[in-house]
């Protein structure tokens, strides 16, 4: 799951670089949902913590403000 979340994050960065903002935001939000699920079951997951911070720094996404899908 963490690899999938990381891949989505990398794809979100690539889409933003290509100026496809809608696609970028969608991938970042999907990544955030997965990271939230990972942290729900494993709060000490260091990789998920890093992605959580990266999502906030790069996209302004706070996990506490999104609804899980």
Secondary structure, 3 states (H helix, E strand, C coil): CHHHHHHHHHHHHHHHHCCCHHHHHHHHHHHHHHHHHHHHHCCCCHHHHHHHHHHHHHHCCCHHHCCCC
